[in-house]
Each structure stands twice: as C-alpha cells, then as structure tokens.
Amino acid sequence: MLDVLQLKHSVNRMPLEKVRVTVNELQLEGIVTEGKTPFNRVHFNTCFAEIEALLQRAGYHRQLDVVGYQGLAYAMFDPTRWEAVEVLRWLKEFTEEAQRRPAAQ
C-alpha cells in the first residue's frame, strides 16, 4: 500500500481530465458514486483536502462531502443540495440492487 505522502502526491498530480466526469456529475446532479470518480476509499480517508483542491482546479467550487455505505460503496455529494441521510438511503438501495442483480442472472 502507498504511504500517505505518495497517495497525496498521486492525487495532486492527477490530470484534470481524469476528474472532469466527476465534476460534471456534481454540477448536474450534486451526487456522484464511486464508479464515476477516479478516487477510492483510501483516497478519501487520507487526502480529502487534496481531492477538494483537485476538483476546484477542475472547476467545481462548491462544498463537498462523502458518505459510505458499509464499506461497499461511497458517494461524493453537494451538502447544499443533498442531506447525508438521503445519500445514505440512496447508496443503500443502489448497493442492494447491485447485489441482487448477479443472483438474478
């Protein structure tokens, strides 16, 4: 595993093009799940300030928050547009639906 300084360095050096989809989703919907971000849970646990700075450089200048559901999924969201409880409920449904799909096939 990368140490914290290496992790922060990798986020700080991440090309802006890599986060544009995330920025677009946040601007449109105010919420984005892990499938549409180049970040993982370790990034959020160790270098959230660097992620916020990177998103600001890419054009997203609003407040940002992150929630996770039982270590299975996470979402970044605009807390002025979403309540954390709403995002958690949505993530729970999203995760449970994803878990049901493979069993149905």
JOVEN-V926926 format. One record per pair of residues at least 24 apart in sequence whose C-alpha atoms are under 10 Angstrom apart, sorted by the first residue. I is the first residue (numbers start at 1). J is the second residue. Records with the same first field share a line. If there is no record, write none. Layout:
I = J, J
This chain:
1 = 42
2 = 42
3 = 46
4 = 42, 43, 45, 46, 47
5 = 46, 47
7 = 42, 43, 46, 47, 50
8 = 43, 46, 47, 48, 49, 50, 51
9 = 47, 50
10 = 43, 50
11 = 38, 39, 43, 47, 48, 50, 51, 53, 54
12 = 47, 50, 51, 53, 54
13 = 54
14 = 38, 51, 54
15 = 54, 58
16 = 54, 55, 56, 57, 58, 59
17 = 58
18 = 58
19 = 51, 54, 55, 57, 58, 59
20 = 55, 58, 59, 60
22 = 55, 58, 60, 76
23 = 55, 56, 58, 59, 60, 61
24 = 58, 59, 60
25 = 76, 77
26 = 55, 60, 62, 64, 76, 77, 78
27 = 59, 60, 61, 62, 77, 78
29 = 77, 78, 81, 82
30 = 62, 64, 76, 77, 78, 79, 80, 81, 82
31 = 64, 65, 66, 75, 76, 77, 78, 79, 81, 82, 87
32 = 66, 74, 75, 76, 77, 78, 87
33 = 66, 67, 68, 73, 74, 75, 76, 77, 91, 94
34 = 68, 73, 74, 75, 76
35 = 73, 74, 75
36 = 75
37 = 75, 76
40 = 73, 74
41 = 66, 67, 68, 71, 72, 73, 74, 75
44 = 74, 76
67 = 91
68 = 92
69 = 94, 95
70 = 95
72 = 96
